[in-house]
Amino acid sequence: MTPRGKDLRKSSISSDLILVRIALPIFLVMMLVPAGLAEGTRTWEQSKFEELTKGTAAGVAIRGSGGLELAPAFKALYATPSTYIWAMAADDAGNVYAATGAPARVYRIRPNGQAAIIFEPEELQVQALQVGANGVIYAATAPDGKVYRLEHKPSGKAEAAKADDHKSATPVATQEAAKPVVDPSWSSSVYFAPGTKYIWDLALDKAGNLFIATGDHGEIYRVTARGEHSVFFKSDETHVRVLAFDAQGNLIAGSDGSGLVYRISPVGEGFVLYSAPKKEITALAVDRAGNIYAAGVGEKRGASAGSSGIIPPTMNLTMGAPPSTGPQAPGLNITMAPTAPATTGQFPFPGGGSSGGSEVYRIAPDGSPERMWTSRDDIVYALAFDSQGQLLAGTGNRGHVFAITGQDDFVDLLKAAASQVTAFAKAPGGGLYAASSNLGKIFVLGAGSEAEGSYQSDVFDAKVFSRWGRTELRDAGNVEIFVRSGNVDNPDRNWSPWRKVEVAKDGQSGIPAARYAQWKAVLHAGNPAPGVDSVTLNYLPKNVAPEIDDVSVQMGLRYQPLPKSAGSSLGADAGGSSGSHFESPVPSTHDRDSVGLKWSAHDENDDQLVYSVYYRGDGETRWLLLKDNLTDKAYSFDASLLPDGGYTVKVVASDAPSHSPGEALTAERVSRRFEVDTTPPRIENLAAAVEGGPIHVTFRAGDGFSQIKRAEYSIDAGEWNYVEPVGQLSDAKTESYDFKVPLDAGKNGVPAAPEHVIVVRVYDRYENMGAAKTVIRGK
């Protein structure tokens, strides 16, 4: 390749690099700046899950893909005096049994809501429950607990009826505050004492064998129907947390420590089906097709092998007088604290100390796993299937129930009036019982949907006073839409009343012009099923003038205009719009011959703005245009364009690009006074002569506008030396100088130079420099 060719190639490469460097910022700005800013009528549309979750739903579910539908019927059945419900089990008659803590009890709740205490152990928690043959209940307690066998005594029917009659006539809170009564028709006996710290879960197989998941040694015990017990499986995890059976009779177990899901054969041979990315498996469910669903919570990083990772928050349980607030078991004092004193018992809340949200995995019959659902905010405590085979997840710490319908496809079904949904059990009629903690309540989740549900959006802030036009609705079935408006952010403070919108007619909102608005949807059951895909409100903000917050002038600074793509308004969007979107900083460079102007401005309508810059000299009355149609919020010009003197600049902002002719509004702001001085000082009457030994130098320096700042001299191209004016103070536009400099008399017999060159230079306040020289010739 010839040198010329090499040069051309280098030039081409350099050009490509320059284009890349220019194109990249333009691309970034185009990605970050929204299109179509603040022009005319605007719309507020809500359809996405993230938007709809900000509203308030009552009997309405929110689809993960966006939109609303009727939620399943959901009602409270019974509120226990206990803080926590750890587990539930139901019998064939539809009675549900709840294992609770704080205080520790087992409740039996009938389908009509009548409840009775059937067991109250000495331990601090009843952690797990199973209903066995002939109505026998197995209840596991913790910590340092046992498995109890609870049986209903036929001879106690009369006493039970009397107790039920008494309870039905007395409010639950009154009963508990007076004295908890254990139903005398139920007896309890220790069935198995494993001698472990925790008992986490129980499971019964078809042969009546009871399996017990424990910690701190990660063991699963089996107790046969004849009462024979043994260690069925020993894991290398700290805790075995949950148990379930598949259709082949294999025991499925989930651990805490490494988040393992085991498949354990009937003879006790274990195989790790899946090592989850999460630390703890909190729930298991197996569907009819043999798919195993597992919920994982907690981060594995930094977890020690000996720690369960589920300690905080911890309940401190001390024996003593009960607190004055709320019904409690006599002699049991329950407080919440990050850590417990050494003298108190500690009991971990499963999944309570987890961070990083949770995930639900599906392990197919062939063993292949996949993640089905994830949440950064919700912790899954329970999994179950509804009557349609749909997977439900009970979560905390917001008390939501989700339906997981596919991979990353879900519905936020409902929110319970509690912090955590901790357990599910089958209810009559194809429904489910749902249990909650904080507070301990029992709910019924129906097989069908609510007859009616409503949803209120969050409050929308238009930022300025606005007119509200048509309301658009994409829906199905019987749906009503209502809207209202107001001028404070709280709708309860004298907003307009709800107004029904006749969407099929003209869709006009008909609400007063105001800054804030809100919509409400009411869904009525029917065929087709009601649903809302999106709601859109059209509005026109009242135009308000832009505001210029500040104008600054800096000498010696040059701003580079932002790049603009051909055929677009990128420049206007990037610099001229005043919204909260990204704005590229205007690049600048030092240039002592430039004057840099910079300003900040905003517009409450988020309109696009253009700017004009004017200047005016001291003593003048007329503003002169310096530059108009600017879209950047900075401008620089050569200082030499203006004669030396004092000036102010005025920036005028206009929202004309966003409005029809004649509708635009403007605002202006004047800068502080600044001075322009580009003319160097004059040096006059420079004279120098040898007088005896030294050189005597005199001169006068003057500037037409600013004071003389300093003066320096050099002899024979030597170093520059500072010299003071006559009178020493340098504070006037004209200064005189008179000084003497000793001459070099020569060295080593070499005579001094016969002539000398004296150069002086003078600076004014703006660093403009004037220089002059004179020559002294020897005689």
VOGU-3710 file (C-alpha; in Angstrom, 3 decimals, decimal comma):
1> mtprgkdlrk> 0,000/0,000/0,000  1,272/3,442/-0,914  1,831/6,119/1,750  -1,074/7,997/0,241  -3,271/4,898/0,578  -2,215/4,435/4,170  -3,106/8,038/4,900  -6,500/7,591/3,277  -7,126/4,446/5,304  -6,145/6,212/8,551
11> ssissdlilv> -8,413/9,105/7,612  -11,311/6,710/6,970  -10,788/4,926/10,283  -10,604/8,245/12,127  -13,808/9,407/10,448  -15,571/6,191/11,443  -14,457/6,610/15,042  -15,678/10,201/15,082  -19,050/9,105/13,686  -19,328/6,391/16,330
21> rialpiflvm> -18,498/8,860/19,083  -21,095/11,283/17,796  -23,753/8,663/17,066  -23,541/6,976/20,456  -24,579/10,036/22,511  -27,348/10,752/19,997  -28,618/7,189/20,318  -28,554/7,379/24,112  -30,457/10,654/24,110  -33,043/9,235/21,677
31> mlvpaglaeg> -33,514/6,221/23,940  -33,904/8,302/27,104  -36,015/11,205/25,835  -39,723/10,400/25,370  -41,276/11,076/22,018  -44,074/13,578/21,623  -43,530/15,787/24,638  -46,387/17,854/26,001  -48,220/18,881/22,883  -51,958/19,530/23,109
41> trtweqskfe> -54,314/16,896/24,539  -52,624/14,279/26,683  -53,673/10,869/27,941  -53,393/9,010/31,210  -53,594/5,300/30,476  -53,423/2,420/32,934  -53,162/-1,184/31,807  -49,891/-2,653/33,101  -49,591/-4,744/36,249  -47,051/-2,347/37,776
51> eltkgtaagv> -49,484/0,539/37,318  -52,583/-1,258/38,537  -50,970/-2,577/41,725  -50,788/1,031/42,948  -54,590/1,119/43,180  -57,007/-0,485/45,635  -58,843/-3,685/44,685  -61,883/-5,131/46,471  -63,044/-8,400/44,964  -60,968/-7,686/41,862
61> airgsgglel> -57,832/-9,552/40,748  -54,961/-7,975/38,802  -53,509/-9,977/35,923  -49,738/-10,170/35,653  -50,077/-9,439/31,945  -52,144/-6,361/32,765  -55,836/-5,767/33,297  -58,498/-6,591/35,865  -60,911/-9,467/36,442  -63,204/-10,612/39,229
71> apafkalyat> -61,395/-12,304/42,111  -62,524/-15,557/43,717  -65,045/-15,213/46,519  -63,128/-14,549/49,702  -64,511/-14,079/53,200  -63,283/-14,242/56,767  -64,428/-17,325/58,672  -62,782/-16,982/62,064  -60,267/-14,722/63,811  -58,210/-16,616/66,361
81> pstyiwamaa> -56,702/-14,897/69,380  -53,334/-16,333/68,291  -50,829/-14,260/66,378  -49,627/-17,024/64,082  -51,270/-19,892/62,251  -48,487/-22,229/61,179  -50,477/-25,041/59,546  -53,983/-26,237/58,693  -55,647/-29,544/57,944  -59,264/-30,352/57,051
91> ddagnvyaat> -61,342/-33,464/57,603  -63,995/-35,010/55,361  -66,774/-33,137/57,154  -65,299/-29,779/56,176  -63,983/-28,934/59,624  -60,638/-27,202/59,541  -57,971/-27,490/62,201  -55,502/-24,674/62,796  -52,093/-25,001/64,444  -51,184/-21,730/66,101
101> gaparvyrir> -48,631/-19,928/68,164  -48,734/-17,040/70,623  -50,620/-18,681/72,247  -49,985/-22,289/71,182  -53,237/-24,071/70,432  -55,110/-26,266/67,998  -58,487/-24,871/66,960  -61,277/-26,731/65,253  -63,390/-24,414/63,106  -66,618/-25,698/61,599
111> pngqaaiife> -67,786/-24,576/58,132  -70,264/-22,209/59,816  -67,438/-20,450/61,688  -68,052/-22,017/65,100  -64,685/-22,614/66,749  -63,348/-24,524/69,723  -59,941/-25,048/71,300  -59,211/-28,772/71,209  -55,593/-28,726/72,367  -53,310/-26,418/74,317
121> peelqvqalq> -49,791/-27,800/74,884  -47,061/-26,668/77,225  -44,749/-25,939/74,288  -44,664/-22,498/72,704  -45,907/-23,362/69,212  -48,067/-25,887/67,429  -46,126/-26,080/64,191  -47,697/-28,792/62,016  -50,939/-30,752/61,661  -52,226/-33,837/59,884
131> vgangviyaa> -55,697/-35,446/59,905  -55,438/-39,231/60,053  -57,865/-42,101/59,875  -61,000/-42,011/62,039  -60,613/-38,294/62,633  -57,381/-38,585/64,605  -55,344/-35,367/64,572  -51,568/-35,366/64,741  -50,130/-32,106/66,088  -46,407/-31,274/66,273
141> tapdgkvyrl> -45,086/-28,711/68,730  -41,867/-26,725/68,969  -39,318/-25,880/70,108  -38,009/-29,049/71,790  -41,395/-30,406/70,911  -43,307/-33,599/70,446  -45,947/-35,099/68,186  -49,290/-35,372/69,936  -52,230/-37,583/69,017  -55,574/-35,810/69,421
151> ehkpsgkaea> -58,755/-37,862/69,520  -62,391/-36,975/69,785  -64,172/-38,849/72,583  -67,783/-39,822/71,771  -68,643/-39,540/75,468  -67,794/-35,886/75,312  -70,468/-34,945/72,773  -72,810/-33,483/75,380  -70,043/-31,425/76,940  -68,883/-30,311/73,493
161> akaddhksat> -72,393/-29,253/72,545  -72,657/-27,264/75,749  -69,299/-25,637/75,072  -70,316/-24,821/71,495  -73,606/-23,354/72,688  -71,738/-21,212/75,184  -69,262/-20,037/72,539  -71,952/-19,214/70,014  -73,581/-16,904/72,569  -70,360/-15,247/73,731
171> pvatqeaakp> -68,078/-13,104/71,539  -64,726/-14,769/70,837  -62,700/-11,902/72,315  -64,772/-12,105/75,523  -64,309/-15,882/75,738  -60,541/-15,662/75,353  -60,106/-12,705/77,664  -62,091/-14,468/80,364  -60,454/-17,881/80,231  -59,574/-20,207/77,347
181> vvdpswsssv> -61,651/-23,359/77,501  -60,300/-26,554/75,948  -63,087/-28,690/74,512  -63,374/-31,603/77,010  -64,521/-33,987/74,283  -60,958/-34,099/72,926  -58,078/-35,955/74,502  -54,361/-35,632/73,795  -51,392/-37,936/74,311  -47,750/-37,887/73,288
191> yfapgtkyiw> -47,435/-39,953/70,129  -43,718/-39,463/69,416  -40,899/-37,395/70,936  -37,995/-37,180/68,462  -35,758/-35,181/70,825  -34,972/-32,569/68,159  -34,997/-28,803/68,441  -37,669/-28,231/65,815  -40,450/-30,181/64,169  -41,293/-28,456/60,907
201> dlaldkagnl> -43,820/-30,587/59,037  -45,869/-33,783/59,098  -47,056/-36,050/56,284  -49,186/-39,208/56,236  -48,936/-41,884/53,579  -51,790/-44,159/52,475  -50,719/-46,878/54,908  -51,036/-44,539/57,877  -47,301/-44,033/58,396  -46,507/-40,601/59,808
211> fiatgdhgei> -43,393/-38,796/58,537  -41,865/-36,018/60,631  -39,510/-33,344/59,220  -37,108/-31,949/61,829  -34,181/-29,620/62,560  -31,402/-28,975/63,722  -30,058/-32,249/62,314  -32,055/-32,475/59,088  -33,701/-35,800/59,864  -37,019/-37,299/58,755
221> yrvtargehs> -38,596/-39,783/61,151  -41,218/-42,386/60,311  -43,752/-43,608/62,855  -45,792/-46,581/61,684  -49,482/-47,069/62,376  -48,442/-49,448/65,194  -46,348/-46,728/66,800  -42,911/-48,025/65,753  -40,512/-45,184/64,984  -37,149/-44,822/63,259
231> vffksdethv> -35,018/-42,367/61,318  -36,323/-42,699/57,781  -33,891/-40,317/56,075  -30,868/-38,301/57,204  -29,905/-35,299/55,078  -26,739/-33,210/55,300  -28,876/-30,055/55,617  -29,639/-28,258/58,858  -33,422/-28,394/58,452  -35,911/-30,435/56,486
241> rvlafdaqgn> -38,677/-27,895/56,155  -41,594/-29,313/54,151  -42,967/-32,670/53,051  -45,327/-33,954/50,342  -46,077/-37,238/48,547  -46,120/-37,892/44,818  -48,465/-40,332/43,097  -45,873/-43,140/43,290  -45,651/-42,910/47,079  -42,273/-41,198/47,075
251> liagsdgsgl> -41,749/-38,632/49,802  -40,817/-35,198/48,472  -38,867/-33,063/50,943  -37,546/-29,504/50,856  -34,600/-28,307/52,922  -33,231/-25,116/54,398  -29,529/-24,460/53,952  -28,933/-25,247/50,286  -32,510/-25,161/49,030  -32,623/-28,829/48,050
261> vyrispvgeg> -35,668/-30,750/46,844  -35,341/-34,474/47,609  -37,250/-37,455/46,248  -37,111/-40,231/48,850  -38,285/-43,698/47,897  -40,552/-45,766/50,206  -37,451/-47,585/51,438  -35,693/-44,331/52,394  -33,306/-43,877/49,450  -32,901/-40,157/48,769
271> fvlysapkke> -32,118/-38,382/45,506  -31,684/-34,630/45,060  -34,115/-33,624/42,337  -33,139/-29,960/42,331  -30,772/-27,548/44,035  -32,675/-24,272/43,952  -30,970/-20,881/43,555  -32,650/-19,921/46,828  -31,580/-21,019/50,283  -34,795/-22,379/51,766
281> italavdrag> -37,703/-24,413/50,383  -40,795/-23,163/52,186  -43,629/-24,988/50,380  -44,283/-27,983/48,125  -47,221/-29,097/45,978  -47,617/-31,987/43,514  -50,218/-31,825/40,739  -52,149/-34,660/39,084  -49,670/-34,840/36,205  -46,775/-35,484/38,589
291> niyaagvgek> -45,225/-32,004/38,395  -43,616/-30,919/41,643  -43,870/-27,254/42,560  -41,438/-25,840/45,115  -41,189/-22,344/46,585  -37,705/-21,045/47,400  -36,730/-18,012/49,462  -33,548/-16,432/50,809  -30,124/-15,785/49,359  -27,507/-18,517/49,598
301> rgasagssgi> -24,547/-16,138/49,631  -22,868/-15,746/52,984  -25,084/-18,305/54,761  -23,211/-20,505/57,185  -23,777/-24,216/57,097  -24,966/-24,315/60,667  -27,481/-21,493/60,408  -31,060/-21,977/59,394  -31,267/-18,501/57,948  -34,783/-18,158/59,325
311> ipptmnltmg> -34,162/-16,710/62,739  -35,148/-13,022/62,375  -37,711/-11,837/63,108  -37,706/-13,815/66,364  -40,450/-14,105/68,928  -39,269/-13,617/72,477  -41,416/-15,737/74,722  -41,059/-15,308/78,449  -43,180/-16,622/81,240  -44,890/-13,926/83,269
321> appstgpqap> -47,899/-11,665/83,285  -49,671/-11,319/79,928  -49,497/-7,938/78,176  -52,387/-5,577/78,650  -53,270/-5,366/74,966  -55,043/-8,208/73,198  -56,116/-11,609/74,471  -53,265/-13,911/75,426  -52,816/-17,221/77,188  -52,412/-16,717/80,939
331> glnitmapta> -48,780/-16,478/81,966  -47,462/-16,057/78,394  -45,791/-12,782/77,471  -45,044/-12,372/73,781  -42,955/-9,542/72,333  -41,273/-9,013/68,988  -37,562/-8,156/68,995  -34,570/-8,576/66,660  -32,741/-10,746/69,184  -33,733/-12,574/72,321
341> pattgqfpfp> -32,130/-12,364/75,757  -30,257/-15,447/76,863  -32,960/-16,298/79,354  -35,779/-16,460/76,808  -36,778/-19,035/74,268  -36,357/-18,260/70,562  -38,545/-19,573/67,821  -37,803/-18,806/64,158  -40,413/-17,547/61,761  -40,075/-19,742/58,640
351> gggssggsev> -38,735/-17,596/55,823  -39,012/-14,529/58,043  -35,377/-13,493/57,799  -35,149/-14,058/54,053  -34,119/-11,367/51,628  -34,232/-11,198/47,872  -37,874/-12,199/47,423  -38,925/-15,685/46,377  -39,357/-17,978/43,397  -41,577/-20,912/42,472
361> yriapdgspe> -40,074/-23,785/40,476  -41,687/-26,651/38,585  -39,914/-29,992/38,433  -41,380/-32,079/35,618  -41,922/-35,848/35,969  -38,731/-36,409/33,958  -36,810/-34,337/36,553  -36,244/-31,210/34,473  -36,692/-27,983/36,480  -37,817/-24,528/35,396
371> rmwtsrddiv> -38,578/-21,301/37,187  -42,269/-20,431/36,945  -42,658/-17,258/38,986  -40,524/-14,762/40,847  -41,114/-11,780/43,090  -38,685/-9,317/44,621  -41,167/-8,306/47,323  -43,235/-11,350/48,277  -42,204/-14,423/50,276  -44,101/-17,650/49,490
381> yalafdsqgq> -45,238/-19,540/52,589  -47,796/-21,969/51,122  -48,716/-23,648/47,833  -51,983/-25,409/46,926  -54,253/-26,144/43,975  -57,769/-24,787/43,576  -60,686/-26,775/42,190  -59,604/-26,001/38,617  -56,075/-27,291/39,241  -54,643/-23,782/39,282
391> llagtgnrgh> -51,583/-23,296/41,494  -52,064/-20,769/44,305  -49,266/-19,192/46,337  -49,876/-17,693/49,764  -47,335/-14,961/50,448  -46,099/-12,337/52,893  -45,342/-9,888/54,046  -48,196/-8,110/52,279  -50,710/-10,934/52,637  -51,317/-11,572/48,922
401> vfaitgqddf> -52,515/-14,739/47,197  -51,259/-15,268/43,650  -52,502/-17,695/41,014  -49,588/-18,984/38,913  -51,042/-19,874/35,533  -47,869/-20,381/33,501  -44,248/-19,402/33,259  -44,129/-15,751/34,379  -47,896/-15,691/33,920  -49,833/-14,981/37,094
411> vdllkaaasq> -52,785/-13,199/38,666  -52,674/-11,234/41,902  -55,920/-12,689/43,211  -56,477/-10,952/46,512  -55,046/-9,441/49,658  -55,923/-10,847/53,068  -56,376/-8,592/56,082  -53,113/-9,902/57,562  -49,376/-9,821/56,916  -48,759/-13,425/55,802
421> vtafakapgg> -50,853/-16,106/54,142  -49,251/-19,187/55,659  -51,371/-22,260/54,875  -54,133/-23,738/52,696  -56,554/-26,612/53,250  -59,494/-28,016/51,289  -62,889/-26,491/52,057  -66,387/-27,774/51,202  -67,768/-27,015/47,749  -64,438/-27,012/45,958
431> glyaassnlg> -63,053/-24,031/47,853  -59,983/-23,616/49,989  -59,374/-22,515/53,529  -56,595/-19,954/53,794  -54,798/-19,180/57,029  -52,921/-16,011/57,895  -50,477/-14,765/60,503  -50,196/-11,335/62,007  -53,048/-11,744/62,709  -54,066/-15,393/62,948
441> kifvlgagse> -57,238/-15,665/60,854  -59,068/-18,277/58,797  -60,573/-17,308/55,432  -62,612/-19,210/52,852  -61,487/-18,926/49,248  -64,493/-19,886/47,147  -64,536/-22,014/44,005  -66,401/-19,286/42,112  -65,812/-15,589/41,635  -67,265/-12,691/43,548
451> aegsyqsdvf> -70,645/-11,442/42,322  -69,245/-7,933/42,211  -65,879/-6,284/42,680  -64,494/-2,782/42,504  -61,128/-1,243/41,797  -59,975/2,321/42,538  -56,954/3,626/40,685  -54,212/5,574/42,344  -54,513/9,358/42,199  -53,163/10,882/39,012
461> dakvfsrwgr> -51,380/14,220/39,194  -51,606/16,230/35,974  -49,141/18,717/37,549  -51,277/21,686/36,533  -54,951/22,629/36,399  -56,478/20,598/33,528  -59,693/19,987/31,630  -60,819/16,358/31,573  -62,318/14,955/28,381  -63,389/11,514/27,208
471> telrdagnve> -62,737/8,308/29,117  -61,783/5,322/26,971  -62,281/1,743/28,131  -61,206/-1,593/26,709  -63,286/-4,164/28,535  -65,474/-7,231/28,376  -68,695/-8,133/30,122  -70,577/-5,931/32,547  -68,211/-3,160/33,671  -69,044/0,312/34,961
481> ifvrsgnvdn> -66,541/3,185/34,998  -66,627/6,183/37,318  -64,329/9,220/37,505  -63,786/12,140/39,861  -61,413/15,096/40,203  -60,014/17,471/42,779  -57,321/19,995/43,559  -55,696/18,293/46,560  -53,895/14,961/46,458  -56,259/13,365/48,998
491> pdrnwspwrk> -59,609/12,399/47,406  -61,312/12,519/50,805  -60,760/16,256/50,992  -63,668/17,686/49,045  -63,211/16,190/45,617  -66,060/16,058/43,158  -68,456/13,084/43,603  -67,973/9,958/41,516  -69,566/10,376/38,098  -70,511/7,390/35,963
501> vevakdgqsg> -69,128/7,565/32,434  -71,366/6,426/29,575  -68,538/4,894/27,580  -70,797/3,441/24,894  -72,486/6,822/24,383  -69,863/9,570/24,237  -67,407/8,728/26,990  -67,376/12,277/28,319  -66,027/12,422/31,854  -68,038/15,475/32,813
511> ipaaryaqwk> -65,949/16,123/35,917  -64,733/19,590/36,972  -61,434/20,880/35,657  -58,821/20,208/38,328  -55,245/19,122/38,856  -55,919/15,560/40,118  -58,154/12,765/38,848  -59,046/9,167/39,682  -61,096/6,384/38,091  -63,028/3,450/39,508
521> avlhagnpap> -64,201/0,269/37,818  -67,053/-1,885/39,108  -67,171/-5,415/37,661  -70,397/-7,435/37,754  -70,431/-11,206/37,313  -72,058/-12,499/34,149  -71,499/-14,122/30,794  -69,091/-13,164/29,365  -66,983/-12,732/32,466  -66,192/-9,069/33,135
531> gvdsvtlnyl> -62,693/-7,760/32,621  -60,840/-4,499/32,106  -57,833/-4,351/29,793  -57,121/-0,626/29,951  -58,592/2,695/31,018  -57,558/5,981/29,414  -58,465/9,526/30,476  -57,926/12,365/28,022  -57,062/15,761/29,448  -55,807/19,168/28,387
541> pknvapeidd> -53,564/20,999/30,829  -54,048/24,735/31,120  -51,013/26,321/29,566  -48,795/28,134/32,033  -45,786/30,219/31,202  -42,369/28,627/31,478  -40,044/29,737/34,239  -36,370/30,585/33,997  -34,728/29,761/37,284  -31,279/31,194/36,767
551> vsvqmglryq> -29,020/32,865/34,191  -25,259/32,797/34,665  -22,452/34,403/32,681  -18,919/33,103/32,740  -16,030/34,723/30,947  -13,553/32,503/29,155  -15,920/29,564/28,605  -17,228/28,231/25,312  -20,204/25,840/25,089  -20,436/23,313/22,281
561> plpksagssl> -23,919/22,917/20,732  -25,546/19,533/21,284  -25,664/17,352/18,148  -28,968/17,254/16,302  -30,108/14,406/14,054  -31,408/15,474/10,680  -35,170/15,606/10,287  -35,953/15,293/14,004  -36,477/17,516/16,982  -33,818/15,746/18,997
571> gadaggssgs> -32,059/18,959/19,824  -35,243/20,479/21,132  -36,086/17,403/23,128  -32,628/17,054/24,557  -32,100/20,625/25,609  -35,305/22,570/25,171  -37,834/20,470/27,002  -38,100/20,971/30,694  -39,585/17,711/31,934  -38,092/15,191/34,318
581> hfespvpsth> -36,634/13,132/31,457  -32,941/12,868/30,752  -31,178/15,991/29,505  -27,699/15,805/28,030  -25,193/18,129/29,715  -23,886/20,798/27,343  -20,138/20,233/26,816  -17,835/23,189/27,405  -14,186/24,137/26,870  -11,969/26,899/28,199
591> drdsvglkws> -11,596/29,787/25,758  -10,461/33,118/27,166  -11,858/34,983/24,164  -15,419/33,697/24,702  -18,345/34,646/26,883  -20,421/31,679/28,078  -24,112/31,993/28,962  -25,993/29,220/30,730  -29,486/29,057/32,184  -31,927/26,654/33,780
601> ahdenddqlv> -35,627/26,637/32,952  -38,680/24,495/33,484  -42,251/24,341/32,313  -45,071/22,896/34,424  -46,719/21,622/31,227  -43,502/19,890/30,210  -43,676/21,836/26,952  -40,797/22,070/24,533  -39,071/25,399/24,907  -37,045/27,649/22,637
611> ysvyyrgdge> -34,889/30,524/23,829  -33,778/33,946/22,661  -30,804/35,840/24,100  -30,596/39,651/24,220  -27,934/42,023/25,551  -27,835/45,615/26,737  -24,884/47,819/27,641  -24,555/50,115/30,628  -26,662/53,225/30,195  -28,600/51,794/27,253
621> trwlllkdnl> -32,389/51,314/27,233  -32,897/48,996/24,266  -32,322/45,238/24,305  -30,458/43,989/21,234  -30,939/40,444/19,930  -27,838/38,327/20,242  -29,279/34,931/19,187  -32,754/33,411/18,825  -34,328/29,970/18,242  -31,957/28,270/20,672
631> tdkaysfdas> -32,911/24,836/21,967  -29,896/24,232/24,202  -29,809/25,893/27,598  -26,397/27,378/26,918  -24,841/29,740/24,387  -21,407/31,316/23,917  -20,073/34,062/21,681  -16,802/35,849/20,952  -16,138/38,591/23,472  -14,710/40,751/20,696
641> llpdggytvk> -18,227/41,219/19,306  -18,906/43,678/22,120  -16,955/46,831/22,875  -15,330/46,985/26,255  -17,882/47,835/28,866  -20,511/46,579/31,298  -23,458/44,501/30,072  -26,441/42,408/31,117  -28,092/39,651/29,111  -31,739/38,645/29,032
651> vvasdapshs> -32,961/35,136/28,212  -36,521/34,754/26,928  -38,123/31,273/27,021  -41,120/30,438/24,847  -43,315/27,304/24,710  -44,285/28,047/21,093  -43,152/24,606/19,758  -45,922/22,948/21,796  -48,812/25,317/21,043  -50,789/26,815/18,224
661> pgealtaerv> -49,820/30,300/16,996  -51,077/32,932/19,386  -51,349/30,482/22,293  -47,680/30,463/23,283  -46,482/31,980/26,559  -43,079/33,398/27,394  -40,915/34,127/30,417  -37,713/36,111/30,758  -34,878/36,583/33,195  -32,006/39,065/33,296
671> srrfevdttp> -28,500/38,128/34,324  -26,277/39,960/36,723  -24,106/42,696/35,237  -20,858/41,485/33,713  -17,963/43,264/32,022  -16,317/42,680/28,676  -12,730/43,817/28,241  -10,762/42,485/25,309  -8,455/45,481/24,725  -4,929/45,217/26,176
681> prienlaaav> -3,466/48,055/28,268  -1,368/50,745/26,585  2,236/51,367/27,599  3,361/54,955/27,115  6,564/56,945/27,615  8,770/53,927/28,197  12,261/55,192/28,916  15,411/53,594/30,297  18,909/54,938/30,958  22,055/53,953/32,789
691> eggpihvtfr> 22,553/56,300/35,658  25,830/55,506/37,306  25,529/51,845/38,179  21,819/50,823/37,789  19,337/51,159/34,942  16,586/53,650/35,616  13,239/52,693/33,962  10,075/54,782/33,779  6,771/54,286/31,938  3,069/54,754/32,241
701> agdgfsqikr> 0,354/52,101/31,684  -3,274/52,879/30,895  -6,462/50,948/30,066  -9,642/52,350/28,619  -12,003/50,232/30,756  -10,516/48,277/33,659  -7,848/48,790/36,282  -4,238/47,828/35,816  -3,634/44,583/37,678  0,137/44,075/37,533
711> aeysidagew> 3,353/44,896/35,628  6,550/42,938/34,974  9,920/43,625/33,371  12,723/41,581/31,786  16,280/42,666/30,981  18,195/40,999/28,200  15,676/38,135/27,893  16,063/37,270/31,544  13,376/36,203/33,943  10,240/38,266/34,386
721> nyvepvgqls> 10,182/40,320/37,546  7,226/41,937/39,243  7,350/45,706/39,703  5,053/47,879/41,794  3,606/51,138/40,541  4,403/54,475/42,049  2,430/54,541/45,280  2,488/50,682/45,370  -1,301/50,218/45,048  -2,392/49,031/41,603
731> daktesydfk> -6,050/50,087/41,599  -6,488/52,625/38,788  -6,931/52,570/35,039  -3,654/54,488/34,740  -0,532/53,681/36,724  2,995/55,132/36,609  6,134/53,108/37,171  9,584/54,320/38,190  12,229/51,815/39,290  15,952/51,048/39,085
741> vpldagkngv> 17,637/47,747/38,297  21,314/47,109/39,133  23,540/46,269/36,149  25,806/43,246/35,977  29,349/44,622/36,202  30,789/41,589/34,476  32,693/38,636/35,838  36,172/37,076/35,476  37,487/40,096/33,655  34,708/40,013/31,026
751> paapehvivv> 33,209/43,511/30,617  29,436/44,076/30,866  27,382/44,173/27,658  27,555/47,487/25,850  23,772/47,574/25,327  20,660/46,271/27,079  17,087/45,354/26,004  14,384/46,239/28,510  10,914/44,688/27,962  7,895/45,527/30,108
761> rvydryenmg> 4,430/44,000/30,058  1,263/45,041/31,820  -1,983/43,130/32,582  -5,418/44,542/33,239  -8,061/42,974/35,459  -9,223/40,680/32,631  -5,719/39,406/31,888  -5,389/41,368/28,686  -1,657/42,030/28,206  0,180/44,931/26,598
771> aaktvirgk> 3,968/44,953/26,083  6,717/47,360/24,975  10,483/47,441/24,839  13,360/49,876/24,727  17,100/49,471/24,066  19,970/51,149/25,928  23,068/51,400/23,711  26,528/51,872/25,149  28,607/54,951/24,358
//
